Amino acid sequence: MGTAWTAGRRVLISGASIAGPSLAHWLHEYGMTAVVVERHEGIRPGGQTVDLRGAGRAVAQRMGIEDAARAACTGEDGVAFVDARNRVRAAFAADVFGGEGFVAELEILRGELARLLHERTREHTEYVFGDHVTSLDDRDDEVRVSFAHRPDQSFDLVIAADGIGSTTRGLVFGDEVRVTPLGLYTAYLTISRAGWDGSWARWHNAPGGRVVALRPDNLGTTRALMSFLCPPRGFERLPVAAQKELLRHVFAGVGWEAPRVLGELDAAEEFYFELVGQVHAPRWSSGRVALLGDAGYCASPISGMGTSLALVGAYVLAGELATHAGHRAAFRSYERIMRPYVTQAQHLPPFVPHIAHPRSRAGIGVFNALLATAAKPAVQRVARHALSPPAEKIALPDYPRFRGSPR
């Protein structure tokens, strides 16, 4: 159960996506009070598909949200790799590799999972939307926090869980934390559902290291992805209109469903453009401030581990706070337990992301042939080690319960 040190402590969490509300849940279990501040005006809706797999799914079970997440899943049956004429060159059902492959058995929109977590925590957690942290004064006995739009407040601890570009992290760690680009730009948007979209995700490679992918959702629309190999050039800092124009230029002449996606760019309300990268931090805490999820150890969307790292990290961080006599020891133990899991998640093969974004037609042919081989039942056992994220490779600690939440 919660220690005498944790009982009644107030913890500020910056970020209300997956990691932040998950941490709020567990802090409440151990007698602590969480305040979550989020720059957006509410829980951000929509977003792309994420998955519950491995240890992340086990944590969801312990939180008692697995059934609700399953009810809100996208229903994606698998992923098919298709050519310009929409002919399937390789396909993987959601249940191959034990449901832990390209597509997990339980896929859910990021916004749907965030909404679910918010609903489960809002009765005991204060959510402050439309605001953000502007300065932190880490003192011996508290952290004095300044906000953009509300008076200063004091907290016992502050947790930065506001994503790969965390501004809260920057206030404490500065340039100490590296964001390492992987040479890939990706745009995500929501488009109208077409009658032929079906329940399978479809992935199409085009020469020049370009990819267009479509994924079904449970809201009557389709999630689109457009990615292309490119060294960092600051495109992620362009205005949205300029980013959309860049996509029209980069994907000009690409067939398949690319014209359809480009045609919906202007009307797309949900649009996100990023330079894909990883976060490498030599330490995850400083004084009374700690990092969680993508803010501390983003493994990139390529890893397939973002949701697992967020859920497991929140579970371990809260559990260690509840079982140690002070925050410094708890933060050290949290990092000791999580570091190996994060290191495995961030360890991408040296040919990633290039192998999935061949530049030539011959390269695309080789890529599809390799996938077709991996999809054969006789090869799946061997292929699983190369194609499945290491989501299970952590022994989850069993923390005593404070409020008796479901296991």
Buried (B, 14 or more C-beta within 10 A) or exposed (E): BBBEBBBEBBBBBBBBBBBBBBBBBBBBBBBBBBBBBBBBEEBBBBBBBBBBBBBBBBBBBBBEBBEBBEEBBBEBBBBBBBBBEEEEBBBBBBBBBBBBBBBBBBBBBBBBBBBBBBEBBBEBBEBBEEBBBBEBEBEEEBBBBBBEEEEEBEBBBBBBBBBBBBBBBBBBBEEEBEBEBBBBBBBBBBBEBEEEBBEBBBBBBBBBBBBBBBBBBBBEBBBBBBBBBBEEEEBBEBEEEEBBEBBEEBBEEBBBBBBBBBEBBEEBEBBBBBBBBBBBBEBBBBBBBBBBBBBBBBBBBBBBBBBBBBBBBBBBBBBBBBBBEEBEBBBBBBBEBBEEBBEBBBEBEEEBBBEBBBBEEEBBBEBBEBBBEBBEEEEBEEBBEEBBBBBBEBEBEEBEBBEEEEE
